[in-house]
């Protein structure tokens, strides 16, 4: 499934850079000191979150690379289930964290349009062209109400952020969002427009991210938490291996109601609660091992939206053009090679050269599309 220079699907942090030295006073021609206005402090990116976004997007790519190996290898299937239990919840929590300050202010709405809505429209169209060219569609069509493959996250992020002001004013935001997710999971008539089932079932993770603060993330950024995370991750991996022949992996996609998965509604509620708790624990364990310092991959955190959307073309092409039919791919060393290749490809797609080349599509400025902001004191409804 399914993470983002200037803007991204996960915008820059709000943490200011260290204060600069006061500007030296300049003297006027008459000799009197004249104060020189110092520039406002620039915001800087938090290396921890950039590292977390990059590692999460690598896990997304690995999950897609392991999917064709699922039926033939129990180990690959266990890794697949293990990763799907927390990679998108982690990505969604971080997205919520960076949406804490979102409101209906003009510049933030414009950024929502250019950084989320426009990439959704462009890639929904690009994927349709690709599917038609590859023969997956018998006739070319673009359905903007039916997100395909990876574009569901952009549609979800757009809707989640529009609701952000609401979650800041309700008294119990996370329990309310969880109640909505539970209701969605037992509503088979919800429909598939805009992947609403998945949008609502992932909603608690987004709202939880909005409620978190830096000190909450600091709780897992210590050696005690890292050491405690190791047996938890190993136990989860062992459980995933046990669960492969016993559990329907569709639960991890959050795309269907309990009834459509062939179980009673009450079983769906129990599974949703259990998976919500499991995802939170595994996300905390994942974040515990994310480096907090600047590393070689930190710069790639700004390009996770690029890697996320672009690797989808290769992921689908590998199925349609039978790349996994080679005998060597089905060997243990072949699985390792596929893993390394998937990680390398998504890393390449997050690099600054790719960002610069495709910024016109991912992060367009589009000043021509917006009215000029009226000057202070002008009457409402008038523009310059």
N, C-alpha and C positions, 0 to 999 in steps of 0.2 A: 504493500500500500504506500498504505500509506499511508525544509523544511529547509534569512534571507534578508563594498560601497555605500550608496546614499539611502536606499530603502530596500526592503526585502519582505518576504512573507512574515519574517520575524524582525521587526524594526530594531534600530539601535537602542541601547540602554539609556536610561535617563540619568545615569550617574555622571556628574560633571567631572571634568578633568581637574587635576590639581591647580590651585589658584596661581595665576601668574604674578610676577613682580609688578608692583605699582608702576605705572608709566611715569617717567621723569617729567617734571613740569617744564614747559617751554616758556621763554620770555617774549613778551610782546615788544614791538619796536620802541615803545616808551620805556621799556625796562621793567615793567610790572610783570610779575609771574602770571602766566595764563595756564589754566588747567587743561591738560590734554586728556581727552576721554580715552580710557583704555578699552580695548575691544572686549566684548563679553566672552567669558570662558567657553571654550569649545567642548562639546560632549565627546566622550571617547567610548569605544566599544569595550565591553567586558569580555576578557579572554575566556573566562569560564563558560559563558553562554555561547560564544562562537564555537568553542571546542565541543560543547554538548550538541549544538545543532549539526556540526559536521559529522560527529560520530553517529548521531541518530539517523542522518540521511544515508550513511554507509550501511547501517542496519536495514534500512528500507530497501536498498539495492540488493543486499545479500538475501533478504527474504524473497524477493522476486527471482533471484538467481537460483535459489534452492527449490522453488515451487515445482519445476518440472522433474526434479529428482525425488519428490515426495513419495510417489507410489512405489518406487523401486528400492528405496533405502530408508530403513527405519531411523537411522542416525540423522540423515538429512531431514526427515520429517520431524524429528524431535527438535532439531535446531530451528526449524521453521516455526513450530508452535511456540517455542521458547522466545524467539525474537518477536513474534506477532503479539505476544502477551503484553509487551511494554513499549515497543518502539514508537508507535503512533500516539499512545497515551503520553509518553514523554514529550514528543514533539508538540502535542496539543497543549500540555501544561505550560511549556515555554512560550507558546504563542499567546496563551492567556496572560502570562506574566508581563509580556510586553504590550498587552492591550489594556493595562490597568488605567492608563490616563486617557484612553480614547473617549472622545465626546463628539458632539456635533459641530465642533469648531470648523471653520471653513477649510483651513489647510489640512486638517486631519481627514475630512471627508474627501478632499481632492486626492490625498495620498491613498485612501482606500480605493478610490476609483482607478487611479493609474497603477497602483501596486498590486491590486487583487482582481478587480473586475475586468480590467483590460487584458491582463494575462489569461484570465479564464476564457474570455471570448476568443482570443487569438489561438490558444492551444486547443480549445474545443474544436475550432475550425481546422487547425493543423492536424490534429489527430483524425478528424473525419477524412481529410484529404489522404492521409497516410493509410487509413483503413481501406479506402476505395482503391488506392493504387496497389495495395497488397492483396486485394481480393476478399477482404473481410466484409466489405459492404457491396451488395450487388448494384446499388444505385447511390450516387452521391447525395448526402443530406447532412445537415448540421442541426442537431436538436439541442438547443441551449438549455432546455429544461431537464435534460437527462445527462448529467456529468458522466464522462466515460473514463474509466481507469483512474488516473491520478488527479484529474481535475476536480474530483469531489471535494478535495481539501480546500481548494480556492473558493468554491461555492460555500462551503461550511464556514470558512474564515470570514467571508463577507457577512454572512448572517450573524455569526457569533459577535463580531465587532459592533454591528449595529445594535445589538442588545446589551452591549457593555454598560451604558449608563443605567440600565434597569438593575443590573446585578450589584451596582454600587449603592443602591438605595433600599433594597429589600433587607430584611433582618437576618434571614438564614439563607444566604445565596446557594451554598453548596448542597444542603439537604433539599432545597427546592429544585435545583437542577437535576439532582439524582432522582427525585420523584418524577420529574418529566421524562427522564431517560427510562425509568422503570415502566411508566405508562406507555411509552413508545414501543418498548420491547414486547408488550402484550397486545399490540394494536395491529392486527394483520391488514386492516383496511387503510392504513396510513398512506399508502401509495408510494411511488418511486420518484415523483417530481423532485428535482434538485437533491436527490439522495437523502430525503428528509429523515428516513429511519436512522441512517448513520449519523447525520448531523445531530440529532437529538440524543442518540446513545453515547456520543462522544462529548456532549455538552458539559457534563460534570467535570471533566478534566480541564476544559477551558476555564470554567468558572472557578475551579480550585486554583488554577494558575493566577487568575486575577486577584485572588485573596491572599496569595503568598507575598512575602517580603524577602528582602535579601537575607535577613537573619534566619529565615526558615531554610534557605538553601545552605547557609553556613553550618547548619546542624549536621548535614551529611558530608561536609567537606573537611573531615578530620580523619586521622588514622584509626580511631576507634570504630567509626562508621565503616571505613573501608575494610577493616579486618572482619567485622561482623557481616559485611555484605558477601564475603566469599562463600561461607557455607550455605547462605540463603540462595545464592545463584546456582551453586552446585546441586542443591536439593531441588530447585525449580527445574533444572535441566534433567535431572533423574526422573522427576515426576512427568515431564514432557515425554520422555522416552517410554515410560509406562503407559501414558495416556494415548499414544499414537493409535493403537488399534481399538481403543475403547471410547474415544471422544470425538465428536463432530467438530472439525476445525472451523466450521462456519461461525461458531460462537465468537471467534476472534475478529471477524470482519465487521460485526455489528450492523449488518445490512438487512437482517431478516427478523421477524417477530418469532416468539417462541412457538406459536402455533404452526408457522411455516416450516419450522425445524422439526416438527413432529412430536412436540412435548406439550404437556398441559401448561396453562398460563402461569400457575404458581411456580412451576419448575423454572420458567423463564425469569421470574423475579429473583429466585434464589441464585440462579446462575449469574445474573447481572450483578448482584451484590457481591458474590464471591469473586467474580472477575474484576470488579472495580477495586476491591481490596487487594487482590493479587497484583494488579497492574500498578497500584500505588507503591506497594512494597518493592517490586522489581524496578520501578522507575527510580526510587530512592537509592537502591543498590547500584543502578547504572550511573546516576549522578555522583555517587560517592567516589567513583573511579575516573570521573572526568577531570583532567588536569585544570588547575586554576590559573596557572601561569601561561604566558604566551609561548606557543610552540610552533612547529612548522605548519600545523594544520589550522592555526587560529585564523589566518587570512581567508581560509576557505569557508569559514562560517558565514561570511557575508554573501556567499554564492550558493547557499543550499537550495534556494528556490530554483536556480538554474539546473543544478544536478538532479533535483527531484523531478522536474517536468521533462527534461531532455532524456534522461535515461529510460523513460517509458517507451520511446521509439525502439530502442535496442531490446528492451525486455520483451516487447510484443513481437518484434522481428525474429527473435530467437525461437519463438514458438511457431510462427507462421512459415518460416523458411527452414524448419527442421534442423536447427543448429545442434539440438540435443540428441539427434539420432546417431551421431558418431559413437562407435563402441567405446572409445577411450573415455568419453564423458561419464559413462556409467561405472567406471572404476573408482576406487578411493582416491587415487592420485588425480583422476579427472575431476572429481568433486572439489578437491583442493584447488586445482587450477581454475575452475569456474569461480570459486570464492574469491581468489586473488584477483582474477580478471574483473569481476564485478566491482570490487572495491577500488581497483585502479581506474576503471572507466568513470565511475561516479565522482572520484576525486578529481580527475581531469576536467570533468564538466563543471566543477565548482571553482575552477581557477580564474584569476583576474582576466587573462586574455579572453576567455569565453564570456565573462561578464561584460567586458567592453564591447565585444562583437554583437551581443544580443541585448544590450541594455535598452535599445529602442523598443523592444517588444516586452521585456520584463519590467522595466522601470521608466516608461516614457514620461516626459515632462508634460506634454500636451497643454501648454499654456493657451493655445488657440481655442481649446474646448471649453474654457471657463471664462465667465465674466470677470472683468476687472473689479477688484475690491473697492467699494465706494470709500471716498475719503472720510475721515472722522468728521462728524457733525452734519453730514449730508442727510437728506430725508430718506427714509427707508423706501426701497423699491427703485431708486434712481442709481444709475451707474455712470461712470465716466467713460 
